[in-house]
Amino acid sequence: MVIFFADRPLTISSRKNVGESDSVHFDHILDVRLLNRKKTDLSGHVLFLNVTAKFAVEIVRMLRQNPPADLLSVKLLVNDKKAVVDSIKRDFKVIKAAGGIVYDKDRCLLIYRKKKWDLPKGKLDKDESSRKAAVRETKEETGVAVRLQHKICTTWHTYAFNDELVLKRTKWFLLECISDRKMKPQAEEEIERLEWVPVGQAKSYLVNSYSSIRYVFERFEEKLIGLSK
């Protein structure tokens, strides 16, 4: 599970799924059982070991309310992932959404919205599946007809709306372009323009994007590599 707090990713992983080689990616590795917690300890990329549900909720609240300026990312290694995730969700209203990366051979479709490059996505209608929502939202926002292929990943991000804390789950899919003859940006969603971009050049566009979108694109590249084998 990856949750984005103001563009900072928090990853929750089962301890059994993480190898020793993963430790090289972190600036600080902290054991919760031995920890005298201070905000000054939290800078760069931080890995917490032996995380309890209570500690996970504390970290989430800190990231939501007053994250240290130098903190880039947090990873929590937990023994009981379900218990930790359930504890975090209690503070939020969970909203479900879906979206995808539209591709056509060696190019993918990016949307420009609110002065950043983004991907088509939107909330699920009542009783709608994530797969159907991804196709529907893509057509509404871009006018492009697509065929759903494979799931890419799931992301979560938080925001406040009407004094309510929201945790938004977005499932992302690989979407094959069927026809872009009616391609048009949806003005109602503040989309200014659409652009087909070679897959190899997309990362240069996504410098002006969000961490969550760059994360989805990295998983997309991994999916393409897996499909080509």
C-alpha positions in Angstrom: 0.0 0.0 0.0 1.4 3.4 -1.0 -0.3 6.6 0.4 0.7 10.0 -0.8 0.6 12.9 1.7 1.2 16.3 -0.1 3.4 14.4 -2.6 5.3 12.4 0.1 4.9 8.7 -0.3 4.2 6.4 2.7 4.6 2.7 1.9 3.3 0.0 4.1 4.8 -3.5 3.5 4.8 -6.8 5.2 8.2 -7.6 6.6 8.3 -10.9 4.8 8.2 -9.2 1.4 11.3 -7.0 2.0 14.8 -8.3 1.4 18.1 -7.1 3.0 19.1 -5.4 -0.3 16.2 -2.9 0.1 17.9 -1.2 3.0 20.4 0.6 0.7 17.7 2.9 -0.5 17.2 4.6 2.9 18.9 7.4 4.7 17.7 6.2 8.2 16.6 2.8 9.4 14.8 3.0 12.7 13.5 0.2 15.0 10.3 1.3 16.6 11.0 -0.9 19.7 14.2 1.1 20.4 13.1 4.5 19.1 13.1 7.8 21.1 11.1 9.6 18.4 12.0 13.1 17.4 11.0 15.0 14.3 14.7 15.8 13.7 15.2 12.1 13.1 12.9 12.2 10.1 14.8 13.4 7.0 15.4 12.0 3.6 14.1 8.4 3.0 13.2 6.7 6.3 12.5 3.0 7.0 10.8 2.0 10.2 11.1 -1.6 11.5 8.7 -3.5 13.7 5.8 -1.1 13.2 2.6 -1.5 15.2 -0.8 -0.3 14.2 -0.6 2.5 16.9 2.7 3.8 15.6 1.5 3.7 12.0 -1.5 5.9 12.9 0.9 8.4 14.7 3.1 8.6 11.6 0.1 9.1 9.3 -1.2 11.9 11.5 2.2 13.6 11.6 2.5 13.4 7.8 -1.0 14.8 7.4 -0.7 17.7 9.9 3.0 18.8 10.2 5.5 16.8 8.2 9.2 17.6 8.6 10.4 19.7 5.7 13.3 17.5 4.9 11.3 14.2 4.9 11.1 12.7 1.4 9.5 9.3 2.0 8.6 6.8 4.7 8.4 3.0 4.6 6.8 1.0 7.4 7.6 -2.7 7.8 4.8 -4.4 9.6 3.9 -7.9 10.8 0.2 -7.6 10.4 -0.5 -5.4 7.3 -4.3 -5.7 7.4 -4.4 -4.5 11.1 -2.2 -1.5 10.3 -4.2 -0.5 7.2 -7.5 -0.9 9.0 -6.3 1.3 11.8 -5.2 4.0 9.4 -8.5 4.0 7.5 -10.5 4.7 10.7 -9.5 8.4 10.6 -10.7 8.8 7.0 -13.6 8.6 4.7 -12.5 6.2 1.9 -13.4 7.2 -1.7 -12.8 5.0 -4.6 -11.5 6.1 -8.0 -10.0 4.6 -11.2 -7.9 5.8 -14.1 -5.2 4.7 -16.5 -2.4 5.2 -18.9 -3.7 5.2 -22.5 -1.1 3.8 -24.9 -0.8 3.3 -28.6 2.3 1.3 -29.7 5.2 3.4 -28.5 3.3 6.5 -27.2 1.1 7.3 -24.3 -1.5 10.0 -23.6 -0.9 12.8 -21.0 -3.4 15.4 -19.9 -2.5 18.9 -18.8 -4.6 20.0 -15.9 -4.1 22.8 -13.3 -0.7 23.6 -14.7 0.6 20.0 -14.3 0.8 16.9 -16.4 -1.6 14.2 -15.3 -3.5 11.1 -16.2 -7.2 10.5 -16.8 -9.0 9.3 -13.6 -12.2 9.9 -11.7 -14.5 8.6 -8.9 -16.5 5.4 -9.3 -20.2 5.8 -9.9 -22.5 3.9 -7.5 -22.1 0.1 -8.0 -19.6 0.7 -10.8 -16.4 -1.5 -11.0 -13.0 0.1 -11.1 -12.4 -1.4 -14.6 -15.6 0.2 -16.0 -14.8 3.5 -14.3 -11.3 3.7 -15.8 -12.7 3.2 -19.3 -15.6 5.7 -18.7 -13.5 8.4 -17.1 -10.9 8.2 -19.8 -13.5 8.6 -22.5 -15.2 11.5 -20.7 -11.9 13.4 -20.0 -10.2 12.8 -23.3 -12.7 11.6 -25.8 -10.5 8.6 -26.6 -12.1 5.2 -26.9 -10.0 2.6 -25.1 -9.8 -1.2 -24.4 -8.8 -2.2 -20.9 -5.8 -4.5 -20.7 -4.1 -5.0 -17.4 -4.1 -3.5 -13.9 -1.0 -1.4 -13.3 -1.1 -0.6 -9.5 -3.2 1.0 -6.8 -2.4 4.4 -5.1 -3.9 6.2 -2.2 -3.8 9.9 -1.4 -5.3 12.1 1.3 -7.0 15.5 1.3 -9.6 17.4 3.3 -13.1 18.2 1.9 -15.9 20.0 3.7 -14.0 19.5 7.0 -13.8 15.8 6.4 -10.6 13.8 6.0 -10.6 11.8 2.7 -8.4 8.8 1.8 -8.8 8.3 -2.0 -8.0 4.9 -3.5 -7.3 4.9 -7.2 -6.8 1.7 -9.2 -4.8 2.3 -12.4 -5.0 0.3 -15.6 -3.2 -0.2 -18.9 -5.6 1.1 -21.5 -5.1 0.4 -25.2 -6.3 3.1 -27.6 -9.0 2.0 -30.0 -9.7 5.4 -31.6 -8.6 9.0 -30.9 -10.7 10.6 -33.7 -12.9 12.3 -31.1 -10.0 13.3 -28.8 -10.9 16.5 -26.9 -10.0 17.8 -23.5 -12.9 18.0 -21.0 -13.1 21.6 -20.1 -15.4 20.9 -17.1 -12.5 19.0 -15.5 -10.1 21.9 -16.1 -8.2 20.0 -18.7 -6.4 22.4 -21.0 -4.9 20.1 -23.5 -4.0 16.5 -24.4 -0.8 15.2 -25.8 0.5 12.0 -27.3 4.0 11.5 -26.0 6.6 8.9 -26.9 6.9 6.5 -23.9 10.6 7.2 -23.7 10.1 10.9 -23.4 7.2 10.9 -20.9 9.4 11.2 -17.8 10.7 14.6 -19.0 7.0 15.8 -19.0 6.3 14.2 -15.6 8.9 16.3 -13.9 6.1 18.8 -13.8 3.6 16.4 -12.2 2.9 14.7 -8.9 4.9 11.9 -7.1 1.8 9.6 -7.3 1.6 10.0 -11.1 5.4 9.4 -11.5 4.9 6.3 -9.3 2.1 5.0 -11.6 4.2 5.7 -14.7 7.2 3.7 -13.2 4.8 0.7 -12.6 3.5 1.2 -16.2 7.0 0.9 -17.6 7.6 -2.3 -15.5 4.3 -3.7 -16.9 5.4 -3.0 -20.5 8.7 -4.7 -19.9 6.9 -7.8 -18.4 4.5 -7.9 -21.3 7.3 -7.8 -23.9 9.1 -10.8 -22.5 
